């Protein structure tokens, strides 16, 4: 599966649990980018962040893709990072997303706002 197709599966998992402000950043034309896509979303609570990450895992599994290579941040419940190598997922509490401002750091990327 291509990274672009995987990012769409990930977005579906986010939408299943009512993630907000879903944003897909296409980094393929950015020199020295660490991955091909970032998919970023927000949740309202640590419980919702956990549900979103689980939904992503379920959708990726159903698609036949391998699970995330690495998952970080589930214990703190403020920012969950899921690394699928060619796609990196960031699930934030809203205030943490604003604080870290990943969208601004990758301002050269092509962005697609899902909701």
C-alpha positions as CSV (number, residue, x, y, z in Angstrom):
1,X,0.0,0.0,0.0
2,X,1.3,3.5,-0.8
3,X,1.8,6.0,1.9
4,X,-0.9,8.1,0.4
5,X,-3.4,5.2,0.6
6,X,-2.3,4.5,4.1
7,X,-2.9,8.1,5.1
8,X,-6.5,7.8,3.9
9,X,-7.0,4.6,6.0
10,X,-5.6,6.5,9.0
11,X,-8.0,9.4,8.4
12,X,-10.9,7.0,8.3
13,X,-9.8,5.7,11.7
14,X,-9.7,9.2,13.0
15,X,-13.2,10.0,11.7
16,X,-14.6,6.9,13.3
17,X,-13.9,8.4,16.7
18,X,-14.9,12.0,15.9
19,X,-11.4,13.4,15.8
20,X,-11.4,17.1,15.0
21,X,-9.2,19.3,12.7
22,X,-7.8,16.4,10.8
23,X,-5.0,17.7,8.6
24,X,-2.9,15.7,6.1
25,X,0.6,17.1,5.3
26,X,2.2,15.8,2.1
27,X,5.9,16.0,2.8
28,X,7.1,14.2,-0.3
29,X,8.5,17.3,-2.0
30,X,10.1,18.6,1.1
31,X,13.9,18.0,1.1
32,X,15.1,16.0,4.0
33,X,11.6,15.2,5.4
34,X,11.6,12.3,7.8
35,X,8.5,10.7,6.3
36,X,6.1,11.1,3.3
37,X,3.0,12.2,5.2
38,X,2.0,13.6,8.6
39,X,-1.6,13.1,9.6
40,X,-2.5,15.3,12.5
41,X,-5.8,15.5,14.5
42,X,-7.1,16.8,17.8
43,X,-9.2,15.2,20.5
44,X,-11.0,16.6,23.6
45,X,-9.7,14.2,26.3
46,X,-7.1,11.5,27.0
47,X,-9.9,9.0,26.6
48,X,-10.7,10.2,23.1
49,X,-7.0,10.2,22.2
50,X,-6.8,6.6,23.2
51,X,-10.0,5.7,21.3
52,X,-8.7,7.5,18.1
53,X,-5.3,5.6,18.3
54,X,-7.1,2.3,18.7
55,X,-9.5,3.0,15.8
56,X,-6.5,3.8,13.6
57,X,-4.8,0.5,14.6
58,X,-8.1,-1.3,13.8
59,X,-8.5,0.3,10.4
60,X,-4.9,-0.3,9.4
61,X,-5.2,-3.9,10.5
62,X,-8.4,-4.3,8.4
63,X,-6.6,-2.9,5.4
64,X,-3.9,-5.6,5.7
65,X,-1.1,-3.2,6.5
66,X,1.4,-3.8,9.2
67,X,0.9,-2.2,12.6
68,X,2.7,1.0,13.6
69,X,6.4,0.5,13.9
70,X,6.4,2.6,17.1
71,X,3.7,4.2,19.3
72,X,4.6,6.8,21.9
73,X,2.7,9.0,24.3
74,X,-0.3,6.8,25.3
75,X,0.7,6.9,28.9
76,X,0.7,10.7,29.2
77,X,-2.6,11.2,27.2
78,X,-1.7,14.6,25.7
79,X,0.1,13.7,22.4
80,X,0.1,10.2,20.8
81,X,2.6,9.6,18.0
82,X,2.2,6.6,15.8
83,X,5.0,5.9,13.4
84,X,4.1,3.8,10.3
85,X,7.5,4.7,8.7
86,X,6.1,6.4,5.6
87,X,3.2,8.0,7.5
88,X,3.5,9.5,11.0
89,X,0.4,10.2,13.0
90,X,0.1,12.9,15.6
91,X,-3.0,12.8,17.9
92,X,-3.1,15.9,20.2
93,X,-5.2,17.4,22.9
94,X,-6.2,20.8,21.4
95,X,-4.1,22.9,23.7
96,X,-1.0,20.8,23.1
97,X,-1.5,20.9,19.3
98,X,-1.5,24.7,19.5
99,X,1.5,24.8,21.7
100,X,3.7,22.6,19.5
101,X,2.5,24.0,16.2
102,X,3.6,21.2,13.9
103,X,1.6,22.8,11.0
104,X,3.8,25.9,11.1
105,X,7.0,23.8,11.3
106,X,6.1,22.1,8.0
107,X,4.6,25.2,6.4
108,X,6.1,24.3,3.0
109,X,4.1,21.0,2.8
110,X,1.0,20.6,0.8
111,X,-1.9,20.5,3.3
112,X,-5.4,19.0,3.1
113,X,-7.9,19.8,5.8
114,X,-10.4,17.0,6.2
115,X,-12.7,18.6,8.8
